[in-house]
Amino acid sequence: MIRFDGVTKQYDTGSGTTSVAVDHLSLEAPTGKITVLVGPSGCGKTTTLRMVNRMISPSSGTISIDGRDTASMDVAELRRGMGYVIQHAGLFPHRTVLDNVTTVPRLLGVDKRSARARAMELIERVGLDPDLARRYPAQLSGGQQQRVGVARALAADPPVMLMDEPFSAVDPVVREQLQNEFLRLQSELSKTILFVTHDIDEAVKLGDQVAVLRIGGVLAQLATPATLLSDPVDDFVAGFVGRDRGYRALSFAAAPELRLEPEPTVPLGASAEQVRATGATWVICVGESGEPLGWVRAAAVTESVTRDLLHRGGTVASTDGSLRALLDAALSSPSGRGVVADTEGRFVGTIRASEVVPVIEARQAAST
């Protein structure tokens, strides 16, 4: 557990005046959970994070890890016991991916062979092709570099991980992939994680609890994502969380076993005659494993179904997903029918918004 007790950080601005970056912060980041720090620019998120590994020293108050005051610890020992991931990964450009990942284990005295074996295991675990191990950071995409950064942070198996906006420098698609991979890893490893972001959607997706900070480093609210969205403590938090917080809250409502409608499907490459034979205006195109590739408008197929005819605007919900995912799939579909896949990614049916909304209304009525 990471504990902040009345932690303040002031900076001397000259002429006898000071600027407060963090103001009497008290909170606990529970063991094995993800605590997200979120707030507007200048609210002290990164300062708070860096005080944990003493890259910045607090002006007053104490920070402890599992009851041990970090101020009493050797700073090198403290930092080697923590994983640290930042924007743009912060990799050593002159070292290969493999050597980047082995950095901390080698500093801790692990022999080269063991360190490299562990590094290769982690490279695969974060979803990277082992063939990338011999490449240099400049030869990787931004998303690949971030995965290497996570692998390097995990290499010494630290109980604590500090993450400073690690996914903010990549495009939205890669960012979602990294977030999902991160949650998968955390479900297996159960690290104590302090995570900084400016994105409230990322905060509520990743956090077991979310700490919203005001300008000046004052804690406005510490709560679970569901509580934060449903019951913001004041106007500042409500404004920061956003007007669509009710829609976001549906992410925490598991989808019930709703009746799915069967839907005609065609494979990629299907002829115009096959498409017309379905009798549908919009038809689902599926891949070799039954995965939904997109909708195709039957009238647009003159010869065969090709990828350039696929409409990919609609999202895909999962049978074990949330009410938000079901509603979004229905609302974003060009046919008005939301695509639903099973846990293996295979298409299983569709659902309309008119079937999801009553479930939402019933849950709201039950909670009042």
Secondary structure, DSSP 8 states (H G I E B T S, - for coil): -EEEEEEEEEEEEETTEEEEEEEEEEEEE-TTSEEEEE-STTSSHHHHHHHHTTSS--SEEEEEETTEEGGGS-HHHHHHTEEEEETTTT--TTS-HHHHHTHHHHHTT--HHHHHHHHHHHHHHTT--GGGGGS-GGGS-HHHHHHHHHHHHHTT--SEEEEESTTTTS-HHHHHHHHHHHHHHHHHH--EEEEEES-HHHHHHH-SEEEEEETTTEEEEEE-HHHHHH--SSHHHHHHH-TTHHHHHGGGSB------B---EEETT-BHHHHHHT--SEEEEE-TTS-EEEEEEGGG-SSB--GGG-B--S-EEETTSBHHHHHHHHHH-TTS-EEEE-TTS-EEEEE-HHHHHHHHHHHHHHH-
